[in-house]
């Protein structure tokens, strides 16, 4: 067996040894720096992982296998499925609480404070979309509502309330007023402008959701037990989440610059070129918080940069001159190094440090092309 395969195995083994050492030193600067580069404060440990929203699965599957040769600059900077700029998609779980519960009062079935923790958004992210989704438990709803019309009101909280206090006793701003009957899908509301103000924690007081039996359908004449049953069918739903898309503009600018490179032809095995390296997330202990993919072909660069350097080796003028000097003085001047000159991104679906489901587009993850530098 030749020296090239042996060096390839050694390089791959060295990579795993270094990465394992970095991840094994809890609290080390290496580990902290690594997770910070991924937008995380520490290694996530999801206690009760939430189901992955179907919209994130669809977007991830569309990005997981881009068409061959697809190097459009905006692919990493725009979410075409949602028609907005962005390279980070998060689904925030509702952390609010009920304000009113128990026996229904007049037409009101429920009041709930909705709260979404925006502290995970990084400095430099531009929020481009925020969409509230309200899911209903259709089974109980269809059997007990009988076609009854309900009224939904959504308020922006402008002043903190005490637990158990009605929403009408403190400042709030009406955002949405909508009637609905039996549903076969979720209710969606665009809250982009409201959510932009939540980047400042002191202004993020959440929302107030109210659902009541419609008074237009003579709710006054409904028997108390019938009114209670109707409200019970609504109480059972309460599955709310906020889909947020944001854009890291610096990442997109870097992506455009890198993708102007051209593809390198196949070269002899001992020359500088990409070598196969598959990274399995289970091998590094990340399988508990990374949802998909299970791993990816990262590759690495290995090979010689001999004199004379050819165009196929993607050499710079500096590397050509350095090779010439090396041929004259091998002991005093090293050969140029085989390094990545073009990298491509991947998308990762994972749980963050707050158990939110995140779909993020990461640049510089796959070595596509190597060169002598």
C-alpha positions, 0 to 999 in steps of 0.5 A: 500500500502506497504512502498516499492512503497511509497519509490519508488514514493518518490525517483522518485519525488525527482529525478525530483525535483532535476533535475528540480532545476538544469536545472532551474537555468540558468548559475548555476554551476550544469547546466554548469557541466551537459551539459559539461559532455554531451560535450556541452557548454550550452543548445542547442537552434537550430534556423533552425534545419538541416535534420538528415542525413540518415546515422545517422538514420541508425546507431542510429536505429541499436544501439537503441535496441541492442540484449539481452545480447550484452555486447561486449566491442567494441560495444561502441568503434567502429562504425561497420557501417562505419568500424572505431573506434569511439563513437561520430559521427558528421555531420558538416554543410558547413559554407563557401561561393561562391567565383565566381558567376554570368556569367560563365567564360570559362568552370568554373561554380562555385568556393566555399569555404567549411568550417567546424567548428571543435571547438566543438571537445573536448580535448582527442577525436581521429579523426578516419574518415572524409568524405565529401559528395556533394549532387546534386539537381537531378531534375534540373540537369537531366532536363538541363544537358543532359548527359554533363560531368563535372569536379570537383576539390577539393583543400585544402586551405593553405592561407586565401583569400579575398572574391571575389578573385579567388582560383588561386591567393592564395596557395592551394593543389589539393586533388581530380580531378574527372569527373562526369555526371548525378548522382543518388547519392552523391559524397563522398570523404575521407578527414580523413588525411586533417581533422586531421590537422584542430584540430589546428584552425590556420590550418583550412582554409577549402577547395576550390571546383571548378566545370566546364564543361568538355573541353573533350566534346568540351565545346568551341563549346557550345553556351553561353546560353547552357553553362550558362544553364549547369552551372545553373544546377550545381549552384542549388546543393550546399549541402555539409557536413562533416561526422566526427567520433571520439573516446574517448578512456577513455570512452571505457576503463571504459566500458570494466571494468564495463561490466565484471559484471554478471546479478543479479537474481530477489529478493524480492521487499523489497531488494536492486534491480533496480526499473523502472524509465522512463526519458522523455526528454520533461519533462526536456525541452530538446525536442527541441534539442534532436532528438531521443530517446524521452526518455529512461528507466533509472531506479534507485536502491532502497531496503534494505541490511539486515543481513545476506547479500546474494550473490544475493545482489552483496555485497562486503566483506566490506559491509558484515562486515559493516552489521555484525557490524550494527547488533551489533551496529545499532545506531553507524553503518549504513547499507550498501547502495543500489547503482548501480553496473552495468550500460549500455549506450545509444545512443542519436541523437541531435543538438549541440551548432553549429546546427550540427547533432551529434550521441553520445554514452553515458556511465552510463545512464541505471541502470542494476544491483544494489548491497549493498556497 
